[in-house]
Amino acid sequence: MEALVKLSSVMGLSMTSGINLYATVAVVGLVTKFDMIKGLPPEFKAFDNNAVILIAIALYLCEFAADKIPGFDSLWDSIHTIIRPFGAALISLTVIGEADPSVEVLAALLGASLALATHTAKAGTRLIVNTSPEPFSNVAVSLAEDVGVVGFSVLVMSHPYISLVVSVVLLVLLIWFGPGLWRGALLILKAIPVGLFSLFSGAREPELRDSLPDSLEEAVDAETAKDEQIRAALKCYARKVKGCGRNRKGYLILSDRRLLFAFRKFFRTNLKQWQFSELEKAGLQKRFLVDVLRIKVEHKFVQFIFLKNKSGAARKLSEILGESAGGEGEKIVRREPVPETGLSES
C-alpha cells in the first residue's frame, strides 16, 4: 500500500508540475508546514522549509502574472520546457525517499515524462487559445489551470488512492488528445512567421495547384479517373473531419467531379472524398493567424485551415465551390457567410 501512495504522489505531483511547478511546490510546502493534512509521509517534510516555500510563492506570483498575458505566456512556457520536467524529477525523487537506485531512476524518468506531457498539452492549448481575438479566454484558462493545480495537489496529499485513479484517467486522456494538441501547437507556431511574412509581402496572384508529395500524388492518380480534371490542390490542415485526427496536415483537392482530402496517418496514405451531391454550403472565415474553410456536408461542418500565404487561393477555392459544376448550371454548394469564431472552437 505504501508503494501505491508513493506512486500516486509521483504521478499526481508530476502532472501538476508540468502545468505549474511553483504552485505545486508552494502548496505541498504550505500544507506540510502548517500540518493541514494529518498522516503525511515523512518525505514531504523536505518541502516545509521556509526558504523553499517563500521562493516557490515568489516564482508562482511571477508566473501568475506572466500566464495571463497572451503571447507572453507561450514564451514563458517555452522557457519552462526543461525546468518543469526537471523540477518534477526532483519532486519524484523527494517523495520516493530512500529506495533502490533503479527505483529512483524509474521515479525520476516517470516524473519528468508526465510533467513533459502535461506541459506540452498546456503549451499547445495556450497557443490555440491565444489565436482568439479577445484576451478573456486566455485569462479564464490560466485561472482554471491555477485552481486545478492547487486542488489536485491537495487531493494527491489527502486522498492518494483517489488521485491515483484520476492520474491514470488523465494520462489516458493525454494519450488520446495529446497528438491533436501537439499538431495544433505546431500549426500555430508555423502560422505566426507565415502570417508576418504575408502581411509585409503584400497580395499575390493565388495559385491553386500545390505540388503533392509522391505518395499522395500516386494515391490521387489511382483514385481519380483518367478523364477527371483536377481544378485545385491546396495544402491545408483538417479539423472536424472524421477519421483524420485534429489539425491533420494534408491537401484539399477539387476535381470536376468531387472534393478530396489526401493525408498521411500512421505511415499510410489516406483519402477522404465527398461527392458534389453531398456538399450543401461553404464559407471562408478570416481569422487572426489563419483562414478556415467550412463546408457543410450532410448537415455537419468539416473545416480546413489555411495559412495566410494561402489566403488568396483559399478564397478562390471557396468561390469555385459556389460556381456551377462543369459549366452545366448545376450548383455545387451555396456560399454563405459564417459567423466569426476563434481557432479554439471545438
Buried (B, 14 or more C-beta within 10 A) or exposed (E): EEEEBBBBBBBBBBBBBBBBBBBBBBBBBBBBBEEEEEEBBEBBEBBBBEEBBEBBBEBBEEBBEBBBBBEEBBEBBEEBEEBBBBBBBBBBBBBBBEBEEEEBEBBBEBBBBBBBBBBBBBBBBBBBBBBBEEBEBBBEBBEEBBEBBBEBBBBBBBBBEEBBEBBEEBBEEBEEBBBBBBBBBBBBBBBBEBBEEBEEEEEEEBEBEBEBEEEBBEBBEEBBEEEEEBBBBBBBBBBBBEEBBBBBBBBBBBBBBBBBBBBBEEEEBBBBBBEBEBBBBBBBBEBEBBBBBBBBBEEEBBBBBBBBBBBBBBBBBBEBBBEEBEEEEEEBBEBEEBEEEBBBEE
